């Protein structure tokens, strides 16, 4: 006999996962338990060189020369880099959840995180003219019924705070 295992609500933020090689973006939730402050990834504000402080010594990165080839970027001269944090937070793939039918999603106002602006069980509305992959990923052209596409898209592109209760999984 199969029973359903109820998931606990997760707090986090929304984002549009859109990586190179994907046919389309996916509506995604990032669990805040897997968001940590960035203290190791830096980039040069002049040339864009990225430095992972946890893997490369400062003296090695400062000596890095401009690579050659047709697609090579131009780095600063050695010791002329101006490094700043690349991003304020790091996200782990472990905390990434692609939204699926049956998930319960609550979205909060970005300026007033205690104010709910939308809450419902996710149910896909697919547009016939848009490719929809067989693995149940959401394209950027899908959304729940009753929501204007511009609002739905804004909430993900601007990383609105949210709470997600993943759809119950059936136990065997």
ZAKE-379794 format. One record per residue: x, y, z of N, C-alpha, C, O, CB in turn; residue in three letters. Coordinates in steps of 0.001 Angstrom, whole numbers, padded with zeros to 6 digits, always signed. Glycine has a CB too. Layout:
BEGIN
XYZXYZXYZXYZXYZALA...
//
This chain:
BEGIN
+000837-001184+000000+000000+000000+000000+000881+001246+000000+001865+001319+000736-000951-000001+001215UNK+000527+002211-000816+001313+003440-000907+000721+004500+000006-000496+004671+000075+001370+003953-002361UNK+001600+005211+000709+001170+006340+001526+001919+007570+001053+002959+007470+000402+001416+006078+003046UNK+001381+008722+001387+002047+009960+000988+002862+010498+002149+002408+010515+003293+001023+011013+000514UNK+004069+010935+001838+004963+011521+002825+004860+013035+002699+005230+013603+001672+006441+011030+002629UNK+004354+013692+003748+004152+015142+003706+005484+015867+003916+006227+015568+004851+003121+015582+004778UNK+005769+016815+003040+007004+017594+003126+006810+018794+004049+005694+019279+004237+007450+018063+001724UNK+007908+019257+004614+007885+020451+005465+008072+021689+004593+008764+021626+003577+008993+020378+006567UNK+007455+022831+004981+007647+024061+004209+009103+024538+004299+009744+024442+005346+006690+025168+004711UNK+009597+025048+003182+010954+025591+003097+010856+027092+002861+009957+027556+002160+011777+024896+001959UNK+011769+027844+003439+011837+029288+003186+013010+029540+002249+014023+028843+002303+011994+030108+004526UNK+012860+030545+001388+013938+030848+000456+013541+031944-000501+012802+032864-000153+014339+029611-000314UNK+014053+031826-001730+013711+032827-002737+013580+032186-004101+014108+031107-004369+014760+033936-002775UNK+012854+032894-004955+012580+032422-006305+013681+032884-007251+014315+033913-007022+011206+032922-006789UNK+013901+032122-008307+014783+032595-009369+014496+031839-010646+013934+030745-010631+016259+032437-008972UNK+014891+032442-011748+014751+031830-013063+016072+031160-013387+017074+031837-013616+014355+032883-014160UNK+016082+029835-013407+017282+029086-013756+017367+029021-015268+016520+028411-015921+017270+027655-013128UNK+018378+029643-015816+018535+029713-017262+020015+029541-017566+020778+030506-017539+017982+031065-017843UNK+020411+028321-017852+021815+028042-018099+022062+027745-019563+021155+027372-020306+022283+026881-017245UNK+023304+027919-019957+023706+027640-021319+023384+026174-021636+023658+025285-020829+025219+027945-021526UNK+022817+025935-022784+022494+024581-023197+021067+024174-022883+020601+023141-023363+023428+023628-022553UNK+020359+024976-022076+018954+024668-021790+018103+025261-022900+018374+026362-023380+018516+025222-020390UNK+017077+024531-023304+016168+025051-024329+015361+026220-023794+014950+027101-024548+015227+023948-024827UNK+015139+026222-022492+014323+027259-021884+014716+027380-020415+015416+026523-019876+012802+026946-022038UNK+014263+028443-019782+014524+028594-018364+013519+027803-017548+012502+027350-018073+014491+030063-017968UNK+013803+027639-016266+012883+026933-015389+012606+027772-014155+013499+028434-013625+013446+025557-014994UNK+011363+027738-013705+010962+028432-012489+011508+027630-011321+011213+026442-011187+009397+028600-012397UNK+012304+028276-010471+013044+027557-009453+012966+028265-008108+012805+029484-008039+014490+027391-009874UNK+013082+027487-007049+013082+027964-005668+014414+027562-005055+014867+026432-005235+011869+027381-004845UNK+015053+028497-004321+016311+028195-003622+016054+028206-002124+015656+029228-001565+017431+029220-003998UNK+016281+027079-001479+016108+026915-000035+017170+027747+000694+018364+027590+000437+016204+025405+000374UNK+016735+028634+001606+017665+029515+002311+018668+028749+003175+019714+029294+003526+016893+030486+003176UNK+018370+027503+003521+019318+026698+004294+020584+026401+003486+021605+026010+004051+018658+025385+004741UNK+020516+026586+002171+021655+026328+001302+022174+027605+000637+022799+027556-000423+021274+025314+000242UNK+021907+028746+001275+022451+030035+000837+023411+030495+001917+023018+030656+003072+021312+031106+000581UNK+024667+030708+001552+025683+031117+002528+026399+032376+002060+026461+032642+000860+026700+029984+002760UNK+026941+033154+002993+027698+034344+002583+028932+033955+001755+029610+032974+002057+028128+035157+003825UNK+029203+034725+000729+030391+034509-000101+031586+035190+000544+031558+036395+000797+030171+035041-001543UNK+032618+034434+000805+033858+035017+001343+035068+034621+000503+036193+034996+000834+034070+034575+002800UNK+034858+033871-000578+036008+033350-001328+036045+033694-002813+037117+033626-003415+036039+031889-001194UNK+034931+034059-003426+034929+034334-004868+034982+035837-005120+034108+036584-004679+033678+033721-005540UNK+036016+036266-005835+036240+037677-006150+036377+037845-007661+036689+036892-008374+037504+038216-005421UNK+036140+039066-008140+036416+039372-009540+037064+040751-009611+036828+041621-008773+035111+039317-010404UNK+037887+040915-010641+038552+042203-010860+037542+043152-011501+036901+042804-012492+039836+042044-011763UNK+037402+044351-010934+036450+045331-011463+036912+045914-012794+036113+046508-013518+036239+046454-010455UNK+038197+045752-013125+038733+046301-014384+038673+045297-015534+038274+045649-016644+040174+046751-014184UNK+039071+044036-015269+039175+043081-016377+038248+041878-016253+038098+041120-017210+040580+042597-016486UNK+037624+041689-015093+036685+040586-014920+037300+039261-014510+036584+038266-014396+035949+040391-016163UNK+038600+039221-014287+039260+037988-013858+038623+037502-012557+038464+038279-011615+040791+038211-013673UNK+038260+036220-012502+037642+035641-011309+038700+034906-010505+039527+034179-011055+036479+034686-011689UNK+038660+035106-009195+039610+034508-008278+038853+033747-007198+038054+034325-006462+040529+035582-007655UNK+039111+032448-007111+038576+031630-006030+039660+031555-004964+040599+030767-005070+038147+030192-006532UNK+039519+032369-003952+040511+032506-002887+040762+031178-002157+041833+030975-001585+040057+033567-001889UNK+039784+030289-002178+039953+029006-001494+040837+028044-002280+041310+027050-001729+038600+028369-001247UNK+041068+028330-003574+041852+027415-004408+043143+028010-004948+044059+027266-005297+041021+026955-005550UNK+043237+029340-005027+044425+029975-005602+045005+030989-004626+044274+031767-004012+044084+030657-006944UNK+046313+030973-004492+046985+031956-003643+046965+033319-004319+046981+033412-005546+048440+031523-003340UNK+046930+034378-003511+046883+035732-004072+048072+036015-004983+047908+036613-006046+046838+036761-002952UNK+049269+035591-004576+050440+035873-005419+050366+035160-006765+050893+035670-007754+051716+035462-004697UNK+049723+033990-006826+049560+033275-008102+048561+033984-009009+048791+034102-010212+049102+031830-007852UNK+047470+034449-008447+046441+035112-009256+046947+036477-009750+046612+036888-010861+045130+035286-008434UNK+047727+037163-008961+048246+038470-009372+049265+038362-010498+049482+039326-011233+048873+039173-008188UNK+049884+037212-010637+050857+037007-011717+050201+036474-012989+050864+036351-014019+051948+036045-011262UNK+048923+036161-012931+048236+035569-014083+048326+036514-015285+048028+037704-015179+046749+035264-013741UNK+048734+035972-016409+048928+036760-017622+047709+036628-018539+046874+035741-018359+050212+036313-018361UNK+047623+037519-019516+046552+037480-020492+046704+036226-021349+047761+036009-021941+046555+038757-021370UNK+045652+035392-021421+045738+034206-022277+045770+034603-023743+045399+035720-024102+044559+033260-022013UNK+046214+033687-024581+046262+033978-026016+045165+033216-026733+044541+032328-026152+047642+033616-026608UNK+044926+033554-027982+043911+032881-028786+042845+033852-029235+042765+034972-028730+043280+031738-028007UNK+042014+033427-030194+041012+034334-030778+039916+034772-029803+039346+035848-029980+040371+033671-031962UNK+039608+033977-028791+038542+034329-027862+039085+034767-026498+038327+034833-025530+037600+033151-027688UNK+040349+035059-026411+040972+035394-025137+040497+036749-024614+040330+037703-025373+042486+035394-025281UNK+040286+036807-023303+039956+038067-022645+041252+038795-022314+042307+038172-022196+039105+037828-021359UNK+041175+040072-022171+042365+040843-021831+042362+041132-020334+041502+041862-019840+042427+042163-022650UNK+043332+040553-019606+043453+040784-018174+044305+042029-017908+045045+042496-018773+044064+039551-017478UNK+044177+042539-016706+045044+043632-016269+046494+043147-016250+046764+041946-016275+044615+044155-014864UNK+047405+044089-016204+048808+043717-016013+048945+043149-014603+048168+043498-013714+049775+044950-016231UNK+049940+042266-014394+050125+041694-013057+050170+042790-011982+050764+043849-012180+051417+040858-013013UNK+049547+042517-010875+049505+043404-009692+048665+044670-009892+048726+045568-009053+050910+043807-009315UNK+047871+044775-010990+047011+045944-011198+045525+045627-011024+044670+046470-011295+047246+046511-012582UNK+045224+044421-010576+043821+044032-010379+043216+044773-009187+043903+045087-008215+043707+042506-010169UNK+041931+045039-009286+041159+045599-008178+040031+044604-007903+039020+044596-008605+040598+047058-008513UNK+040208+043767-006880+039245+042704-006609+038138+043158-005676+038358+043922-004736+039947+041506-006020UNK+036934+042660-005965+035765+042860-005118+035001+041544-005089+035176+040709-005977+034861+044042-005638UNK+034152+041348-004077+033370+040117-004020+032557+039954-005301+031930+040905-005768+032441+040118-002785UNK+032568+038773-005855+031844+038493-007095+030339+038549-006885+029607+039069-007727+032241+037127-007645UNK+029881+038015-005764+028459+038001-005419+028358+037940-003904+029262+037410-003258+027707+036792-006091UNK+027301+038459-003323+027219+038474-001860+026953+037101-001243+027357+036843-000109+026141+039421-001430UNK+026273+036215-001987+025913+034910-001442+026235+033807-002427+026291+034029-003637+024434+034870-001076UNK+026446+032612-001892+026652+031414-002705+025454+030490-002504+024963+030327-001387+027994+030691-002330UNK+024998+029895-003583+023870+028975-003524+024366+027584-003864+025150+027407-004796+022731+029410-004485UNK+023910+026604-003111+024254+025211-003363+023163+024565-004216+021974+024819-004024+024442+024438-002030UNK+023589+023726-005162+022611+023015-005988+021709+022135-005124+020574+021844-005502+023324+022160-007051UNK+022212+021718-003975+021435+020866-003078+020137+021545-002628+019150+020866-002343+022274+020489-001860UNK+020135+022871-002563+018948+023604-002135+018081+024111-003264+017150+024882-003033+019352+024742-001301UNK+018375+023687-004488+017632+024146-005661+016465+023207-005953+016649+021996-006078+018561+024243-006888UNK+015272+023771-006060+014070+022986-006344+013389+023553-007591+012962+024707-007596+013091+022995-005123UNK+013290+022742-008644+012527+023133-009833+011055+022923-009485+010666+021840-009048+012956+022295-011125UNK+010246+023950-009678+008833+023839-009325+008141+022740-010130+008440+022517-011303+008128+025175-009550UNK+007210+022062-009463+006477+020968-010093+005011+021048-009693+004667+021618-008658+007080+019593-009697UNK+004160+020476-010519+002739+020423-010180+002577+019770-008810+003217+018761-008514+001933+019644-011263UNK+001723+020350-007987+001477+019819-006650+002258+020530-005559+001896+020438-004386+001806+018367-006620UNK+003337+021246-005924+004062+022050-004929+003135+023163-004443+002324+023683-005209+005392+022647-005531UNK+003261+023520-003181+002510+024667-002651+003496+025816-002522+004495+025704-001811+001819+024335-001258UNK+003222+026907-003197+004127+028050-003233+003431+029287-002685+002299+029598-003055+004625+028306-004667UNK+004132+029987-001793+003662+031277-001281+004737+032297-001596+005908+032089-001281+003356+031224+000267UNK+004344+033399-002217+005280+034458-002598+004990+035683-001739+003836+036061-001538+005167+034801-004127UNK+006060+036293-001238+005934+037454-000366+006447+038709-001059+007281+038636-001962+006692+037227+000944UNK+005940+039856-000629+006363+041150-001155+007845+041356-000846+008297+041122+000276+005506+042305-000554UNK+008574+041784-001833+010018+041977-001651+010324+043106-000658+011305+043024+000082+010682+042278-003001UNK+009507+044144-000636+009730+045277+000265+009103+045083+001639+009470+045769+002593+009186+046533-000355UNK+008161+044152+001743+007495+043853+003009+007337+042330+003092+006253+041815+002817+006094+044591+003119UNK+008401+041600+003467+008399+040135+003423+007337+039437+004275+007156+038227+004142+009717+039652+003844UNK+006637+040159+005139+005568+039522+005908+004241+039551+005141+003272+038919+005562+005407+040217+007272UNK+004191+040270+004031+002967+040415+003233+002946+039393+002091+003816+039407+001220+002854+041855+002666UNK+001940+038506+002107+001760+037536+001027+001195+038247-000194+000273+039054-000081+000826+036373+001467UNK+001757+037939-001366+001192+038510-002589+000575+037435-003486-000209+037740-004385+002270+039272-003358UNK+000937+036170-003232+000330+035077-003992+000601+033774-003256+001686+033580-002709+000885+035020-005455UNK-000379+032884-003242-000201+031571-002625-001183+030597-003256-002375+030881-003372-000401+031639-001081UNK-000659+029436-003664-001528+028429-004272-000711+027159-004518+000509+027133-004363-002158+028959-005606UNK-001429+026120-004903-000788+024876-005331-000432+025029-006801-001260+025447-007610-001721+023626-005096UNK+000790+024693-007136+001261+024846-008512+000527+023862-009424+000466+022662-009154+002795+024627-008597UNK-000022+024399-010500-000621+023603-011561-000263+024293-012859-000601+025454-013088-002184+023452-011387UNK+000420+023559-013688+000942+024094-014939-000137+024510-015917-001110+023788-016138+001826+023089-015584UNK+000047+025683-016500-000732+026087-017670+000288+026192-018795+001190+027029-018756-001532+027466-017438UNK+000138+025349-019777+001088+025294-020875+000476+025948-022115-000689+025713-022435+001499+023831-021169UNK+001256+026756-022800+000806+027406-024024+001146+026510-025200+002294+026093-025348+001451+028811-024189UNK+000153+026205-026047+000314+025229-027125+001445+025578-028082+002032+024681-028688-000968+025106-027895UNK+001756+026835-028229+002781+027235-029186+004194+027136-028615+005169+027395-029321+002522+028645-029650UNK+004307+026767-027354+005605+026733-026683+006042+025294-026462+005230+024446-026090+005549+027488-025340UNK+007318+025016-026689+007870+023694-026423+007821+023417-024925+008198+024269-024120+009321+023583-026955UNK+007368+022255-024560+007316+021858-023151+008016+020521-023029+007574+019535-023619+005839+021777-022620UNK+009077+020471-022289+009874+019258-022216+009151+018152-021455+008322+018423-020587+011209+019550-021561UNK+009468+016929-021784+008795+015774-021207+009184+015511-019757+008506+014744-019073+009088+014560-022028UNK+010257+016125-019272+010675+015872-017887+010008+016826-016891+010498+016979-015773+012190+015995-017773UNK+008914+017462-017271+008082+018305-016412+008770+019592-015974+008391+020173-014957+007666+017532-015201UNK+009763+020042-016711+010357+021347-016418+009430+022430-016932+008671+022237-017882+011770+021484-017053UNK+009515+023563-016279+008706+024700-016705+009519+025544-017668+010663+025889-017371+008234+025544-015491UNK+008960+025877-018797+009647+026835-019650+009295+028223-019145+008370+028379-018349+009255+026657-021159UNK+010022+029227-019599+009721+030576-019140+008406+031085-019701+007962+032177-019349+010837+031517-019520UNK+007789+030313-020557+006497+030697-021118+005334+030003-020419+004194+030130-020865+006463+030385-022597UNK+005592+029269-019333+004510+028633-018596+004292+029373-017290+005180+030066-016793+004816+027141-018336UNK+003101+029215-016748+002769+029860-015485+001484+029252-014962+000777+028576-015709+002630+031400-015651UNK+001163+029479-013687-000126+029008-013186-001264+029819-013799-001069+030957-014225-000174+029095-011650UNK-002434+029231-013837-003622+029929-014341-003964+031073-013394-003742+030982-012186-004833+028951-014486UNK-004503+032144-013953-004984+033253-013147-003939+034289-012769-004256+035240-012055-005579+032726-011927UNK-002718+034134-013222-001650+035095-012925-001166+035694-014239-000950+034973-015213-000466+034415-012147UNK-000999+036989-014267-000441+037618-015462+001017+037198-015595+001764+037181-014617-000572+039174-015399UNK+001405+036862-016810+002762+036399-017079+003807+037415-016611+004853+037025-016090+002935+036121-018570UNK+003537+038717-016791+004515+039742-016401+004752+039725-014894+005882+039946-014458+004039+041139-016845UNK+003719+039470-014078+003884+039411-012624+004669+038158-012226+005619+038229-011447+002506+039428-011921UNK+004254+037006-012777+004914+035745-012473+006409+035828-012807+007256+035435-012005+004250+034591-013250UNK+006715+036338-013986+008104+036456-014426+008888+037394-013508+010013+037077-013121+008166+036960-015876UNK+008316+038529-013159+008981+039504-012289+009370+038867-010955+010480+039084-010470+008069+040722-012048UNK+008478+038093-010362+008754+037499-009059+009985+036595-009095+010722+036511-008113+007546+036710-008580UNK+010208+035922-010221+011351+035016-010338+012612+035751-010768+013687+035510-010219+011040+033905-011326UNK+012493+036631-011732+013662+037373-012217+014231+038267-011117+015444+038461-011039+013290+038221-013452UNK+013354+038815-010264+013799+039705-009188+013979+038990-007849+014143+039642-006817+012812+040832-009021UNK+013951+037660-007857+014228+036830-006665+013389+037213-005446+013926+037572-004397+015696+036930-006304UNK+012091+037134-005596+011197+037440-004484+011306+036377-003389+011568+035211-003686+009745+037549-004978UNK+011106+036773-002112+011101+035788-001027+009872+034890-001161+008811+035319-001614+011119+036492+000366UNK+010049+033631-000752+008957+032674-000914+009060+031551+000102+010068+031377+000786+008953+032102-002327UNK+007972+030799+000167+007927+029583+000970+007399+028486+000058+006432+028686-000677+007027+029757+002266UNK+008039+027330+000112+007664+026218-000755+007442+024977+000081+008275+024614+000912+008739+025963-001828UNK+006312+024330-000145+006083+023006+000397+006066+022067-000800+005104+022051-001568+004742+022926+001240UNK+007148+021270-000961+007196+020371-002117+006019+019405-002125+005500+019038-001070+008507+019589-002127UNK+005604+018999-003309+004498+018057-003453+004817+016793-002672+005968+016360-002612+004231+017729-004946UNK+003796+016212-002080+003985+014980-001311+004517+013884-002209+004060+013709-003339+002670+014536-000650UNK+005500+013138-001686+006063+012013-002442+005397+010737-001949+005175+010547-000754+007627+011932-002282UNK+005085+009869-002906+004463+008594-002539+005521+007619-002083+006535+007421-002752+003668+008006-003719UNK+005275+007006-000926+006156+005965-000403+005715+004625-000978+004523+004376-001161+006138+005937+001162UNK+006667+003788-001253+006358+002450-001800+006070+001479-000682+005790+000308-000937+007519+001921-002667UNK
//
